[in-house]
Amino acid sequence: LTLLASAQSSTDYRDLSNTLQKHIDKVLEEGNRKFGRNHHVDFHSLVKTPVTRQSSLYVNVLLKVTTCKTAHHSFKNRPECNTRKKNTPLIDCLVCKIKSGEELVHCAKKVDVIN
């Protein structure tokens, strides 16, 4: 079974497939653990067309720090937390599968490089 999601312009988490939401939930947990000190970190947008196959996984998303206060152990998407907190960088996250079949999740602040 192969599922290749088309490039999606929607930035609404609820419009994404259940398969994609499952992987984005892993990213939301990592992003909130790493960057969600006082404010909830939530889904912003897809970076590239995601690939979710049994043998290959590549989901690259941007997260945003929101104006919502962090809720105790709430790492899932929170539709009410839609407003991005001012002066905070986006968070670039990737969930992928390596040769051993292990899934990796990594998030870092997105920094624009100026030449």
Secondary structure, DSSP 8 states (H G I E B T S, - for coil): -EEE--------GGGS-HHHHHHHHHHHHHHHHHH-SSEEEEEEEESS--EEESS-EEEEEEEEEEEEE--TT--S--TT--SB-TT---EEEEEEE-TTS-EEEEEEE------
